[in-house]
Amino acid sequence: MIKLRFPLLILLLLSLTFSEGRQQQIRSFDADQMGAYKEQPEFEYMNYTAQPPSVWERISWWISSIFQELFLNPNTPWITRFFYYLTVIVILGAAIFYIVRLRYGQGIAPDYQSYKSSAGAMVLEKPQDYNKLIGEALGAQNFKLAIRYLYLRALSDLNARQLIQLKSWKSPMDYQRELKGDAAGTYQELARLFEYVWYGDFDADKTEFEAGNQLASKLERAK
């Protein structure tokens, strides 16, 4: 151990000797160059002026302060906080129910009648003579309406064959889930044509009606 310490001591003394003889270089800043930097607006850090809050920011802060004082203050009566959390739970529950209802409406409420879907609710309340309605629409050159009646007639036929169950709240996608095999594929094409024509901002033509009529006839033969 003593043999190891002696060489280390020699190296330390030599390093001190060489460092004392070396001239130290002290770096300094160029005053002219620093002045040029000060003239550039990007480096004017001390002249920054904070922007006052806008009117909407002040209103939001005011509403937030009232909200926190009424509901989130520990000194607020427990009944006020209870109704606050109850309201939050009800809103979240209603949103979740609405989303699930749109996605899985058939499974959770098969007999629910009051719900109306934007893409569904296409079944008329009373049985209709769709062939007559289609003829009247074609006579008026209203191919858009004729395709709608084609789709409704197809739904009525599928219901009569017990392949689907008509419900006013169901959407075209709900009926597609009930079908199997070729019927499901053909129905999907007809439903896509119906939605494209009926909800599109344009007038359908005879070619589109003939395509829908062929799909409807093919669907009548599908099982």
C-alpha positions as a Python dict, from the first residue, in 0.01 Angstrom:
ca = {
    (1, 'M'): (0, 0, 0),
    (2, 'I'): (296, 231, 86),
    (3, 'K'): (456, 158, -252),
    (4, 'L'): (136, 273, -428),
    (5, 'R'): (104, 599, -236),
    (6, 'F'): (458, 719, -318),
    (7, 'P'): (410, 734, -703),
    (8, 'L'): (75, 911, -655),
    (9, 'L'): (241, 1174, -435),
    (10, 'I'): (510, 1233, -699),
    (11, 'L'): (242, 1282, -970),
    (12, 'L'): (55, 1530, -750),
    (13, 'L'): (367, 1740, -689),
    (14, 'L'): (451, 1744, -1060),
    (15, 'S'): (100, 1857, -1157),
    (16, 'L'): (115, 2144, -906),
    (17, 'T'): (454, 2251, -1041),
    (18, 'F'): (339, 2262, -1405),
    (19, 'S'): (13, 2439, -1319),
    (20, 'E'): (195, 2718, -1137),
    (21, 'G'): (413, 2789, -1438),
    (22, 'R'): (125, 2795, -1688),
    (23, 'Q'): (-20, 3134, -1770),
    (24, 'Q'): (-391, 3158, -1694),
    (25, 'Q'): (-611, 3294, -1979),
    (26, 'I'): (-914, 3493, -1863),
    (27, 'R'): (-1191, 3527, -2124),
    (28, 'S'): (-1371, 3856, -2160),
    (29, 'F'): (-1673, 3969, -2360),
    (30, 'D'): (-1647, 4197, -2660),
    (31, 'A'): (-1824, 4520, -2562),
    (32, 'D'): (-1903, 4617, -2923),
    (33, 'Q'): (-2050, 4278, -3001),
    (34, 'M'): (-2261, 4284, -2683),
    (35, 'G'): (-2389, 4628, -2779),
    (36, 'A'): (-2491, 4498, -3121),
    (37, 'Y'): (-2688, 4219, -2956),
    (38, 'K'): (-2869, 4470, -2735),
    (39, 'E'): (-2988, 4656, -3042),
    (40, 'Q'): (-3169, 4347, -3174),
    (41, 'P'): (-3538, 4326, -3067),
    (42, 'E'): (-3510, 3949, -3013),
    (43, 'F'): (-3289, 4013, -2710),
    (44, 'E'): (-3499, 4282, -2541),
    (45, 'Y'): (-3604, 4065, -2250),
    (46, 'M'): (-3640, 4352, -2004),
    (47, 'N'): (-3890, 4544, -2216),
    (48, 'Y'): (-4158, 4270, -2218),
    (49, 'T'): (-4504, 4400, -2134),
    (50, 'A'): (-4762, 4154, -2006),
    (51, 'Q'): (-5089, 4160, -2198),
    (52, 'P'): (-5397, 4228, -1985),
    (53, 'P'): (-5657, 3946, -1974),
    (54, 'S'): (-5932, 3963, -2231),
    (55, 'V'): (-6299, 4011, -2150),
    (56, 'W'): (-6375, 3641, -2206),
    (57, 'E'): (-6089, 3539, -1978),
    (58, 'R'): (-6221, 3766, -1704),
    (59, 'I'): (-6573, 3624, -1745),
    (60, 'S'): (-6445, 3265, -1734),
    (61, 'W'): (-6239, 3340, -1422),
    (62, 'W'): (-6542, 3499, -1258),
    (63, 'I'): (-6765, 3199, -1338),
    (64, 'S'): (-6493, 2961, -1222),
    (65, 'S'): (-6454, 3145, -892),
    (66, 'I'): (-6829, 3134, -828),
    (67, 'F'): (-6840, 2766, -921),
    (68, 'Q'): (-6555, 2680, -686),
    (69, 'E'): (-6702, 2890, -405),
    (70, 'L'): (-7043, 2722, -433),
    (71, 'F'): (-6946, 2361, -487),
    (72, 'L'): (-6577, 2298, -421),
    (73, 'N'): (-6526, 2504, -109),
    (74, 'P'): (-6472, 2277, 196),
    (75, 'N'): (-6695, 2512, 397),
    (76, 'T'): (-6986, 2471, 156),
    (77, 'P'): (-7285, 2291, 311),
    (78, 'W'): (-7283, 1919, 240),
    (79, 'I'): (-7626, 1932, 76),
    (80, 'T'): (-7495, 2171, -192),
    (81, 'R'): (-7199, 1946, -270),
    (82, 'F'): (-7431, 1645, -273),
    (83, 'F'): (-7653, 1798, -542),
    (84, 'Y'): (-7344, 1900, -739),
    (85, 'Y'): (-7204, 1547, -749),
    (86, 'L'): (-7551, 1406, -814),
    (87, 'T'): (-7589, 1636, -1115),
    (88, 'V'): (-7248, 1530, -1250),
    (89, 'I'): (-7335, 1161, -1209),
    (90, 'V'): (-7673, 1205, -1381),
    (91, 'I'): (-7517, 1389, -1678),
    (92, 'L'): (-7242, 1130, -1721),
    (93, 'G'): (-7491, 844, -1683),
    (94, 'A'): (-7725, 995, -1942),
    (95, 'A'): (-7437, 1042, -2187),
    (96, 'I'): (-7319, 683, -2141),
    (97, 'F'): (-7674, 549, -2176),
    (98, 'Y'): (-7730, 749, -2494),
    (99, 'I'): (-7408, 622, -2650),
    (100, 'V'): (-7479, 260, -2554),
    (101, 'R'): (-7841, 299, -2665),
    (102, 'L'): (-7731, 405, -3011),
    (103, 'R'): (-7482, 120, -3041),
    (104, 'Y'): (-7667, -165, -2870),
    (105, 'G'): (-8028, -46, -2869),
    (106, 'Q'): (-8165, -376, -2994),
    (107, 'G'): (-8009, -575, -2712),
    (108, 'I'): (-8088, -355, -2413),
    (109, 'A'): (-8442, -248, -2510),
    (110, 'P'): (-8597, -453, -2792),
    (111, 'D'): (-8947, -317, -2727),
    (112, 'Y'): (-8853, 44, -2669),
    (113, 'Q'): (-9089, 248, -2886),
    (114, 'S'): (-9028, 611, -2798),
    (115, 'Y'): (-8671, 629, -2923),
    (116, 'K'): (-8629, 776, -3270),
    (117, 'S'): (-8306, 738, -3465),
    (118, 'S'): (-8207, 997, -3725),
    (119, 'A'): (-8130, 722, -3976),
    (120, 'G'): (-8408, 492, -3857),
    (121, 'A'): (-8775, 546, -3781),
    (122, 'M'): (-8845, 485, -4148),
    (123, 'V'): (-9133, 242, -4099),
    (124, 'L'): (-9476, 395, -4141),
    (125, 'E'): (-9724, 349, -3859),
    (126, 'K'): (-9984, 170, -4078),
    (127, 'P'): (-9934, -95, -4349),
    (128, 'Q'): (-9897, 66, -4688),
    (129, 'D'): (-9939, -44, -5048),
    (130, 'Y'): (-9578, 25, -5141),
    (131, 'N'): (-9621, -88, -5499),
    (132, 'K'): (-9886, 180, -5546),
    (133, 'L'): (-9669, 441, -5372),
    (134, 'I'): (-9372, 346, -5591),
    (135, 'G'): (-9587, 382, -5904),
    (136, 'E'): (-9710, 725, -5797),
    (137, 'A'): (-9355, 840, -5723),
    (138, 'L'): (-9233, 716, -6061),
    (139, 'G'): (-9525, 888, -6233),
    (140, 'A'): (-9413, 1216, -6074),
    (141, 'Q'): (-9049, 1146, -6175),
    (142, 'N'): (-8959, 1152, -5806),
    (143, 'F'): (-8698, 875, -5808),
    (144, 'K'): (-8569, 977, -5469),
    (145, 'L'): (-8904, 905, -5306),
    (146, 'A'): (-8947, 587, -5514),
    (147, 'I'): (-8618, 448, -5377),
    (148, 'R'): (-8737, 526, -5026),
    (149, 'Y'): (-9053, 323, -5086),
    (150, 'L'): (-8840, 42, -5231),
    (151, 'Y'): (-8644, 31, -4908),
    (152, 'L'): (-8958, 38, -4691),
    (153, 'R'): (-9116, -236, -4900),
    (154, 'A'): (-8805, -448, -4852),
    (155, 'L'): (-8824, -399, -4476),
    (156, 'S'): (-9191, -492, -4474),
    (157, 'D'): (-9118, -807, -4676),
    (158, 'L'): (-8830, -910, -4447),
    (159, 'N'): (-9054, -861, -4146),
    (160, 'A'): (-9332, -1070, -4304),
    (161, 'R'): (-9080, -1352, -4359),
    (162, 'Q'): (-8970, -1316, -3995),
    (163, 'L'): (-8612, -1239, -4093),
    (164, 'I'): (-8621, -910, -3901),
    (165, 'Q'): (-8844, -745, -3641),
    (166, 'L'): (-8965, -400, -3736),
    (167, 'K'): (-8921, -138, -3465),
    (168, 'S'): (-8960, 236, -3511),
    (169, 'W'): (-8636, 309, -3322),
    (170, 'K'): (-8413, 77, -3525),
    (171, 'S'): (-8161, 205, -3777),
    (172, 'P'): (-8060, 32, -4103),
    (173, 'M'): (-7755, -107, -3922),
    (174, 'D'): (-7979, -273, -3660),
    (175, 'Y'): (-8166, -464, -3931),
    (176, 'Q'): (-7843, -566, -4098),
    (177, 'R'): (-7728, -734, -3775),
    (178, 'E'): (-8044, -947, -3774),
    (179, 'L'): (-7987, -1083, -4123),
    (180, 'K'): (-7758, -1367, -4227),
    (181, 'G'): (-7590, -1487, -4544),
    (182, 'D'): (-7686, -1345, -4883),
    (183, 'A'): (-7976, -1150, -4734),
    (184, 'A'): (-7739, -950, -4514),
    (185, 'G'): (-7510, -858, -4804),
    (186, 'T'): (-7793, -762, -5041),
    (187, 'Y'): (-7970, -564, -4771),
    (188, 'Q'): (-7649, -375, -4694),
    (189, 'E'): (-7621, -265, -5058),
    (190, 'L'): (-7985, -157, -5069),
    (191, 'A'): (-7963, 29, -4738),
    (192, 'R'): (-7645, 204, -4852),
    (193, 'L'): (-7816, 314, -5175),
    (194, 'F'): (-8122, 432, -4983),
    (195, 'E'): (-7918, 638, -4733),
    (196, 'Y'): (-7699, 779, -5010),
    (197, 'V'): (-8002, 887, -5215),
    (198, 'W'): (-8247, 986, -4943),
    (199, 'Y'): (-8009, 1182, -4723),
    (200, 'G'): (-7797, 1318, -5006),
    (201, 'D'): (-7851, 1675, -5119),
    (202, 'F'): (-7934, 1589, -5479),
    (203, 'D'): (-8211, 1435, -5692),
    (204, 'A'): (-8189, 1068, -5782),
    (205, 'D'): (-8230, 950, -6139),
    (206, 'K'): (-8381, 648, -6314),
    (207, 'T'): (-8051, 459, -6317),
    (208, 'E'): (-8028, 467, -5938),
    (209, 'F'): (-8390, 355, -5906),
    (210, 'E'): (-8332, 60, -6140),
    (211, 'A'): (-8026, -40, -5935),
    (212, 'G'): (-8234, -24, -5618),
    (213, 'N'): (-8517, -221, -5779),
    (214, 'Q'): (-8275, -499, -5876),
    (215, 'L'): (-8139, -515, -5523),
    (216, 'A'): (-8491, -520, -5378),
    (217, 'S'): (-8593, -806, -5611),
    (218, 'K'): (-8277, -999, -5519),
    (219, 'L'): (-8348, -943, -5150),
    (220, 'E'): (-8700, -1083, -5189),
    (221, 'R'): (-8550, -1412, -5311),
    (222, 'A'): (-8274, -1424, -5046),
    (223, 'K'): (-8310, -1638, -4737),
}
